Amino acid sequence: MNAAGAGRLVVCPTPIGNLEDVTLRVLSALRDADVVACEDTRRTRVLLDRYGVQARLVSYHEHNERARAAELVKRMRAGETVALVSDAGMPLVSDPGFVLVQACVAAGLAVEVLPGPSAVLAALVASALPAERWRFTGFLPRKKGDLRALLAEATETLVAFESPRRVAASLAVLAELDADRSVAVCRELTKVHEEIVRGSAAELAARYADAAPKGEIVLVVGGAEGSDIEEDRAQAAVRRLVNAGAKPREAARVVAELTGASANALYRALT
């Protein structure tokens, strides 16, 4: 229940590229808010100026989240309405905002989330890969072992952000696991140079090996299947158990019992 006489937080997704993708509800919320908390005041000002929105802006980013969240909660308790935006897309989705939303819930303040642009959903649909079961994993792991484990265990469609400089390396790891695995590289979504490249892991690894793509990238990877993938998935399960504190031989034994894999082979894969 919302605290009596208190204000509220309105979470507002903003365009991921094309400024015309902002919704009427978001513009209304930004106009009505007492203050707009934004990741970069300069970027948000471009959007507001485009639509003639006069709003008071305060910075809210990963480096000042906790201090600013406490300040904003205090303002909402005094009856003010705070709008939260990130540079692009939905706040909290690989962007700041979690600390503020959590603080509002703990304080009994109302939190309203408006629908709007999302690079994750746009890429998922554009990929032409199965969308009935899928997983978003944020940015892909930098370590090859962690990346390999993630890709091996994903039986559903996987959506992830990736740095343009690392696209080739990530696709090479995927091709090592399964050269035929379906993948889509979604670049600069909703922008002038939007590009969706679909193909097998091997095809796309070769395409980007000597020419890194430019701009913001979302990778969409089809679910894993096949005996080799099952082995990699079992090894990934053993690594997770060991990372959680289990002894390597015991972890290998347990996973072997559940999957039918060789306990000795799983243990050797750790070394």
C-alpha positions as CSV (number, residue, x, y, z in Angstrom):
1,M,0.0,0.0,0.0
2,N,1.3,3.5,-0.9
3,A,2.1,5.7,2.0
4,A,-0.6,8.3,2.6
5,G,0.1,11.6,1.0
6,A,3.3,10.3,-0.6
7,G,4.4,10.8,-4.2
8,R,5.4,8.0,-6.6
9,L,8.0,6.8,-9.0
10,V,7.2,6.5,-12.7
11,V,9.7,4.3,-14.7
12,C,9.8,5.6,-18.2
13,P,11.5,3.7,-21.1
14,T,13.0,6.0,-23.8
15,P,13.9,5.5,-27.4
16,I,16.8,3.2,-28.2
17,G,17.6,5.2,-31.3
18,N,14.7,6.8,-33.2
19,L,13.3,9.6,-31.0
20,E,9.9,9.0,-32.6
21,D,9.5,5.8,-30.7
22,V,8.7,7.6,-27.4
23,T,5.2,7.0,-26.2
24,L,2.6,9.6,-25.5
25,R,2.3,8.3,-21.9
26,V,6.0,8.7,-21.3
27,L,5.9,12.3,-22.6
28,S,3.0,13.0,-20.3
29,A,4.8,11.5,-17.4
30,L,7.9,13.5,-18.0
31,R,5.9,16.7,-18.3
32,D,4.0,16.0,-15.0
33,A,7.0,14.9,-12.9
34,D,8.5,17.2,-10.3
35,V,11.9,15.8,-11.2
36,V,13.3,13.5,-13.8
37,A,16.2,11.2,-12.7
38,C,18.3,10.4,-15.7
39,E,21.5,8.5,-16.5
40,D,22.9,11.4,-18.6
41,T,21.2,14.7,-18.4
42,R,22.6,15.8,-21.7
43,R,21.2,12.8,-23.6
44,T,17.8,13.1,-21.9
45,R,17.7,16.9,-22.7
46,V,17.9,16.1,-26.4
47,L,14.7,14.0,-26.1
48,L,12.9,16.6,-24.0
49,D,13.9,19.4,-26.3
50,R,12.6,17.5,-29.3
51,Y,9.1,17.4,-27.8
52,G,9.2,20.7,-25.9
53,V,9.1,19.2,-22.5
54,Q,10.3,21.4,-19.7
55,A,11.5,19.3,-16.8
56,R,13.9,19.5,-13.9
57,L,16.7,17.0,-14.4
58,V,19.0,15.3,-11.8
59,S,21.7,12.8,-12.6
60,Y,21.1,9.2,-11.5
61,H,23.8,6.7,-12.6
62,E,25.8,3.7,-11.4
63,H,28.3,5.9,-9.5
64,N,25.7,7.9,-7.4
65,E,22.8,5.4,-7.3
66,R,22.6,4.9,-3.5
67,A,23.0,8.5,-2.4
68,R,20.6,9.8,-5.1
69,A,18.1,7.0,-4.4
70,A,17.9,8.1,-0.7
71,E,17.4,11.7,-1.8
72,L,14.7,10.9,-4.3
73,V,12.8,8.7,-1.8
74,K,12.8,11.6,0.6
75,R,11.3,13.8,-2.1
76,M,8.6,11.2,-2.9
77,R,7.7,10.9,0.8
78,A,7.1,14.6,0.7
79,G,4.6,14.2,-2.1
80,E,6.7,14.6,-5.3
81,T,6.5,12.5,-8.4
82,V,9.8,11.3,-9.8
83,A,10.2,10.0,-13.4
84,L,13.1,7.6,-14.0
85,V,14.8,7.2,-17.4
86,S,18.0,5.7,-18.6
87,D,19.9,6.8,-21.8
88,A,17.9,4.3,-23.9
89,G,15.3,1.6,-23.4
90,M,13.9,0.4,-20.1
91,P,15.7,1.4,-16.9
92,L,17.0,-1.5,-14.8
93,V,17.6,-3.7,-17.9
94,S,21.4,-3.5,-17.9
95,D,21.0,0.1,-16.8
96,P,20.7,1.9,-13.4
97,G,17.4,2.0,-11.5
98,F,17.3,-1.2,-9.4
99,V,18.4,0.5,-6.2
100,L,15.8,3.2,-6.5
101,V,12.9,0.8,-7.3
102,Q,13.9,-1.4,-4.4
103,A,14.1,1.6,-2.1
104,C,10.7,2.8,-3.2
105,V,9.1,-0.6,-2.5
106,A,10.8,-0.8,0.9
107,A,9.4,2.7,1.7
108,G,5.9,1.8,0.7
109,L,5.9,4.2,-2.3
110,A,4.0,3.5,-5.5
111,V,6.0,2.4,-8.5
112,E,4.4,2.7,-12.0
113,V,6.2,1.1,-15.0
114,L,5.3,2.4,-18.4
115,P,5.8,0.2,-21.5
116,G,8.0,1.3,-24.3
117,P,11.1,0.7,-26.5
118,S,13.3,-2.3,-25.7
119,A,16.4,-3.4,-27.7
120,V,16.0,-6.9,-26.1
121,L,12.5,-7.5,-27.5
122,A,13.2,-5.8,-30.8
123,A,16.2,-8.1,-31.4
124,L,14.4,-11.2,-30.2
125,V,11.6,-10.7,-32.7
126,A,13.9,-9.5,-35.6
127,S,16.1,-12.6,-35.1
128,A,13.4,-14.9,-36.4
129,L,14.5,-17.4,-33.7
130,P,12.0,-19.1,-31.3
131,A,10.5,-16.7,-28.9
132,E,8.2,-18.9,-26.8
133,R,11.1,-19.6,-24.4
134,W,14.1,-17.2,-24.2
135,R,16.6,-15.8,-21.7
136,F,18.2,-12.4,-21.5
137,T,21.7,-12.4,-19.9
138,G,22.8,-8.8,-20.1
139,F,26.3,-8.5,-21.4
140,L,28.1,-11.7,-22.3
141,P,30.9,-12.9,-20.0
142,R,34.4,-11.8,-21.0
143,K,36.1,-15.0,-19.8
144,K,36.1,-17.7,-22.5
145,G,35.3,-20.5,-20.0
146,D,32.3,-18.6,-18.6
147,L,31.1,-17.7,-22.0
148,R,31.4,-21.3,-23.3
149,A,29.5,-22.6,-20.2
150,L,26.7,-20.0,-20.7
151,L,26.3,-20.8,-24.4
152,A,26.4,-24.6,-23.8
153,E,23.7,-24.6,-21.2
154,A,21.2,-22.4,-22.9
155,T,18.6,-24.6,-24.4
156,E,16.3,-21.7,-25.0
157,T,16.9,-18.7,-27.3
158,L,19.6,-16.4,-25.7
159,V,19.5,-12.6,-26.0
160,A,22.6,-10.7,-25.0
161,F,24.3,-7.3,-25.4
162,E,27.9,-7.4,-26.7
163,S,30.7,-4.9,-27.4
164,P,31.4,-4.5,-31.1
165,R,35.0,-5.3,-30.4
166,R,34.1,-8.6,-28.9
167,V,31.5,-9.8,-31.4
168,A,34.0,-11.8,-33.4
169,A,35.6,-13.5,-30.4
170,S,32.2,-14.5,-29.0
171,L,31.0,-15.8,-32.3
172,A,34.2,-17.9,-32.6
173,V,33.5,-19.5,-29.2
174,L,30.0,-20.3,-30.3
175,A,31.2,-21.8,-33.6
176,E,33.6,-24.0,-31.6
177,L,30.7,-25.4,-29.6
178,D,28.3,-25.8,-32.6
179,A,29.2,-24.4,-36.0
180,D,25.6,-24.8,-37.1
181,R,24.0,-23.0,-34.2
182,S,21.6,-20.3,-35.4
183,V,22.5,-16.7,-34.5
184,A,21.5,-13.1,-35.4
185,V,23.6,-10.0,-35.0
186,C,21.3,-7.1,-34.5
187,R,23.1,-3.8,-35.0
188,E,21.9,-0.2,-34.4
189,L,18.3,-1.1,-33.9
190,T,15.8,1.6,-34.9
191,K,18.6,3.8,-36.2
192,V,19.4,4.9,-39.7
193,H,22.0,2.1,-40.2
194,E,20.0,-0.7,-38.6
195,E,21.2,-4.1,-39.8
196,I,20.1,-7.7,-38.9
197,V,22.5,-10.4,-40.0
198,R,21.2,-14.0,-39.6
199,G,23.1,-17.2,-40.2
200,S,25.0,-20.1,-38.6
201,A,27.6,-19.5,-35.9
202,A,30.4,-20.5,-38.4
203,E,29.1,-18.2,-41.1
204,L,28.9,-15.1,-38.8
205,A,32.2,-15.9,-37.1
206,A,33.8,-15.8,-40.5
207,R,32.0,-12.6,-41.5
208,Y,33.1,-10.6,-38.5
209,A,36.6,-12.2,-38.0
210,D,38.4,-9.3,-39.8
211,A,35.8,-6.6,-39.7
212,A,34.2,-5.8,-36.4
213,P,30.7,-4.3,-36.7
214,K,30.1,-0.7,-35.6
215,G,27.5,0.6,-33.2
216,E,25.4,-1.0,-30.5
217,I,25.0,-4.8,-30.8
218,V,22.5,-7.3,-29.6
219,L,23.2,-11.0,-30.2
220,V,20.4,-13.5,-30.4
221,V,21.5,-17.2,-30.2
222,G,19.4,-20.2,-30.9
223,G,19.0,-22.9,-28.2
224,A,21.7,-25.6,-27.8
225,E,21.1,-29.1,-28.8
226,G,23.1,-32.3,-29.7
227,S,25.3,-34.7,-27.7
228,D,28.4,-32.4,-27.8
229,I,26.3,-29.6,-26.3
230,E,25.0,-32.0,-23.6
231,E,28.6,-32.7,-22.6
232,D,29.4,-29.0,-22.4
233,R,26.2,-28.5,-20.4
234,A,27.2,-31.2,-17.9
235,Q,30.7,-29.6,-17.5
236,A,29.1,-26.2,-17.0
237,A,27.0,-27.7,-14.2
238,V,30.1,-29.1,-12.5
239,R,31.8,-25.7,-12.7
240,R,28.9,-24.0,-11.1
241,L,28.8,-26.5,-8.2
242,V,32.6,-26.1,-7.7
243,N,32.3,-22.3,-7.8
244,A,29.5,-22.6,-5.1
245,G,31.9,-24.4,-2.8
246,A,31.5,-28.1,-3.7
247,K,34.5,-30.4,-3.9
248,P,35.4,-31.1,-7.6
249,R,35.1,-35.0,-7.4
250,E,31.8,-34.8,-5.5
251,A,30.4,-32.3,-8.0
252,A,31.5,-34.5,-10.9
253,R,29.9,-37.5,-9.3
254,V,26.6,-35.8,-8.7
255,V,26.3,-34.4,-12.2
256,A,27.3,-37.7,-13.7
257,E,24.5,-39.4,-11.8
258,L,22.0,-36.9,-13.2
259,T,23.2,-36.7,-16.8
260,G,24.7,-40.1,-17.5
261,A,28.1,-38.5,-18.3
262,S,31.4,-40.0,-17.1
263,A,32.3,-38.7,-13.7
264,N,36.0,-39.1,-14.5
265,A,35.7,-37.2,-17.7
266,L,33.8,-34.4,-16.0
267,Y,36.5,-34.2,-13.3
268,R,39.3,-34.1,-15.8
269,A,37.5,-31.3,-17.7
270,L,38.0,-29.1,-14.7
271,T,41.8,-29.3,-14.8
